[in-house]
Amino acid sequence: MIVWDYPAGRAGLLAVMCGLTLAGCSKKADVTTEAPKSQVVAKIGDQVVTVQELDNEFRLDNVPVEKRKDPEAIRRVLGELVTRKYLVQQAIDAKLDREPTVLLDILRSKELVLANALASRDVTTKNASVSKSDIDNYIANNPLKFADRQLMSVEQLSFPLGSTSQAVIEATREMKTLDEVDQKLTAMGVPHGRSAGTVSTGDLPQNLLNSVTARKPDDIFFIRSGANGVFFKVVGQETRPLEGTDAINAARQYLRQDIIKAEVGMTSVAANLEAKYEGEYSAIMHAPPTDTK
């Protein structure tokens, strides 16, 4: 069996790019927000909700601009914002903002928001420099994503990942059929489902794509996809080219993913060169990585 860590969807490539709402922390006297009355849309105790805050909530909630005057959208988003501010006020009144773990969580939230802002800016800047020739070259150099793209029919078994996941992988590593895997999961008391699906060669990371392309008839693959583990076997395939505007749009997305991965790699290297680890953590952080496949 061939085991790969594979993120669920293209957006899973950069953890720091996740959206995160930051709740402020301060003494009660500091939470009053001064704003011109024309910009205030609601008041909750000493706090106010401004037009700018509401617009930001719409942005974070991916509400299209043309829908932001829709009464139903306003009721939902503004209601959630008011509820959150009410809870923040209650937490401050209860002095939860002074608890060490809460302070650490708030610090972490602030760091994530700032890291996300910098990463987004750098990726957006580099993505804007992608030219038509870059896109054309990418399409030409990746035929299995475009001209020779394959849609593979697969049979799959999926189960929720948890504390026993590694034991499941080890117990099924030498198995040659999904029936064997199915029986083993049942014997181990692991809830799972069996279904048919399709996988595009354009959606697989290169290493996994190489393995799937060179597969033997009885090869079973295991991937981690979000919160689930998935065993799958390819049972058929057909050529389905990706062309024209669809190919251009896909190439832009793939190139953006490459930019994100490059940014993650460079940032990680720079951070570790700057860091000075202390005591036992120095030995841990400078040890060679463990192969978990």
N, C-alpha and C positions, 0 to 999 in steps of 0.2 A: 504494500500500500504506500502511496506517495502522499506526504503530508505537507501542506502549505498554509502559512498564515496569509489570508486574503481578506482585505477590508470589504465591508458591505457597501458597495456603491462607490462611485468615483470621489465623492466628497470626503471619504474617510482617510485620505492620504496625509492630512496634516491636523493633528489633534488640536493644536493651538488656534486653528481657524474656526473652532466651534463658537456659536453665539452664546453669550452669557449676560444675564441681567445683574447689575451691580446695585445693591442696596446700600445707602449711605449709613454712616454711624457717627453719632455725635451726641452731645448733651442736648436736653430738650430745648434749652434756650437758643441752640444753634440751628434748629431745624426749620425755623420760619424762613420761607422763601419770599423775597420781595420781588414783585413783578407788577408792571402796569396793569390796571384793571382790564384793559382791552385784550390782554394776553392770558388772563386767568380763565380757565374753563371749569374749575371746581375748587372747593376748599374742604379740607379735612382737619379739624382742630386748628393747630398752628401752621399747618402746611397748606400749600396751594399746588394745583396742577396747572401748568402752563400749556399754551398751544404748542410750543416747541417740544415739550415732553410728550404730548400726545402724538405729534408727528413722528417723534423718534420711536414710540411704541409701534406705530403703524409700520415704520421701516423695519424694525426688528421682527415684526410679525408677518413680514412679506405681503402686506396689504397693498394692492396696486393703487397708484395715485388717484385714478379715476373712481375708486371705491371708497376713498377716505371721507367722503361726505355722506355716504350711505348711512341712514339712521341705525340699521342693525349692526353694521361694523363699528360705529361709534359707541353704541350701547355695550357691545362686547369688550372692546379694547379699553374704553374709558372705565368701564366697571371693574375690569381686572386691575387697572392702574390704581384706582381709588382704593380697592381692597388691599393691594400691596402696601400703599402708603399708610393705610390704617393699621396694618399689622406691624409695620416698622415703628409707628408711634407707640403702639402697645408694648413692643419689645423694648424700646428705649425707656418707657415709663417703668418697666419691670427691671431696668438696669442690666438687661441681657447684653447690651453693647459693651459692658465692662468685663465680661467673662473671657478668660484667656483663649479658649477654643474659638469663640465667636470672633474675637479680634484677629486671630490667625486666619480664619476663614475669610474675613473681609479683606485682609492683606492679600491673600491668595487671589481673591476675585479681582482686586485692583490690578495685580500683576498680570493676570490673564487678559484683562481688557486692554491694558497697555501693550502687551506682547502681540495680541491679535491686531491692534491698530497698526503697529509697525510692520508686522508680517503682511497684512492686507495692502498697505501702501507700497511696499517693495514689490510684491507680486503684481499688483496693478500696473506699476511703472514698467516692469519688465515685459508684462503681457502686452502692453500697448506698443512695444517695439517689434512685435512679431510681424513680419512682412509676408506678402503674397508668395515670395520665393521660398520662405521658410515653410509655409503651408504646403506648397507644391512639392518641396523636397521631402517633407514628412510623409505625405501620401505616397510618393514614389518609393520611399525606403521602407514602408511598412505595408506590403501587399496583403498580409493576412488580416489587416484591419480595414482594408479598402477593396482593391480590385479582386483579391482572392479570399475575401472574408468568408468564413464558414459558419453556418448555424448548425450547432451540434445538438442532437436530441440526447437527453440524458435521463437516466433513472437515478433517483436520489433518495437518501434517508437523512432526515434532519432531526436534531435533538437540541434542547437548550443547554448551553454551556454552564458549567458550575464547578464545584470543588472536586467532582469525580471525573472531570473531562479527560485529564491526562491518563487516568486508569483505563478509561474507555479506549483511548487511542492505542495504548500499549496492548490491551487485550485483543484488539482487532487488527493489529499491524500486519500480521502474516496471512490474513484472510483473502480469499480470491474471488468470492462472490458476495453480492449484497444480501443474499439469503442467509449466508453465514453471519454477516454483520447484524442482520435483523434478529436472528435467533440469539446472538450474544447480548444485544441490547435488552432484549426481553428478559433473558436470564439474569442480567444485572439489575433489572428493575428500572431501567432508564426509559422515560417516556420519549417516544419518537414517532415520526410520521414518514410514510413512504409515498412518493409521487413521481410524476414525469415532469420534465421541464426542458427548456432550451438554453443553450449558452452560446454566445457569439465569441469568435476568436478575437474580435476587437475589444472585448471587455476583460480579457485575461491579462494579468501581468506577464512580462516576457518570460520569466523562468518557468512559470506554470504553463504558459502557452507552449514552450519548447517541450515540456514533459508530455503534455496532452497530444501534441503533434506526433511525437515519437512513441506513443503508447503501444503496448501490446494488447491483444484482444481481451485479456482477463484483468487488465489493470484497473484498480479502484483508487480513486483520489479522495483525499480528505482536505477540506478547507475550513478555516474559521471565518464565518461571515456574520459580522455583528455579534449579536447575542446567541447565535446558533452555530453548532458544528454540523457540517454537511458532508456525507459520504456520497460520491457520485461515480457513475460509470457511463461512458459514452456508448450509445447504442446505434447511432446513425448520424449522418451529417450531409449537408448540401451546400453548394456554393451560393452565396447571396451577396453580390458586390454592393459596396456603398459608394455612391457616385454623386457628382454634381454638388448642389448646395449642401445636401446632407453630409457629404464627405468633407467639405470645407469647414462646416460647423463642428463636426466631430474632431477634425484635425486641430482646430483652435482649442477645443477642450482638452485633448490629449497633450498639446504643447503646454497648456496652463498647468496640467498635472505635473509635467516634467519640471516646470519652473518651481512649483511648490516643493517637489521632492528635493530639487537642488538647493532651494533656500533652507529647507529643514537640515539638510546635510551640512551646509556651510555654517549655519548658525550653531549647530551642535558642536562642530569642530572648534569654532571660535570660542564658544562658551567654555568648553573643557580646557582649552589652552589658557584661558584667563583664570579659571578656577584653581584654587589651592586647597586640595582636600587634606583633612587633618586626621591623624591617628589611624585607626583601623580602616577608616573610609578611604584613605589614600590607596591602600593595598587592594581594596575591593574595586574601586573605580578604575584602577590602572591594570587590573587583571584582564587577560584575553576573554572575549565574550564566549559564553557557553552555547554550543550548537543544540538547539531545542527541536530540530526537525527529526 
